[in-house]
Amino acid sequence: MMTDKKKIALSKIIALILTFVAVISAVTVLFVRAVYKHRYPQKYTEYIVKYSEEYSVPKELLYATAQVESGFDEKAKSSVGAIGLTQIMPDTLMWLQTKTGEKYTEADLTNPEISIKYCAFFYSILLEKFEDTEAAVAAYHAGINRVDGWLKNPEYSKDGKTLDKIPSRATAHYVNKVTKAVNIYGNLYKEEL
């Protein structure tokens, strides 16, 4: 039979253990959150907010694209020639400028504001055309014509609007990375977005 003193001592030990577990859990959550914020930072916020609003593109999609494409390296250049934070191809910039009337050069894509502006503008076109974020992200990576072709193929799309299967492994991987980053940004910074 347990005495009252033993019951009190046991309940104090249990309370101490529960407090310790709660503190460790809270510290772990804060640590994990800090690691995620380091891996998924909010950089160039003034441009992302400005062009997100101007072109009606979700901020988390712009953050995710810059994070996945270049890790926020404004000087990044890919092996296929994509340039800047959001890795826009010079030909894409030229095509987009036929709609804006602006005259930037390939070198201007290393300017964070121009890179983010044209990323947002391009996504506004893609989101309007495809009406599905994953299809728009796939088109950002693989091109509008390829995604149009995939959507017309019942092997890849049952409804002609969403991609059930992305036939390019590289594009499927890209869409998964951007989608994951969009979700992380949405959860990590939900108060700020």
PyMOL commands that set and color helices and strands:
alter all, ss='L'
color gray80, all
select helices_A, chain A and resi 4-39+45-55+59-70+90-100+106-110+112-130+133-142+144-152+169-188
alter helices_A, ss='H'
color red, helices_A
deselect
rebuild
show_as cartoon
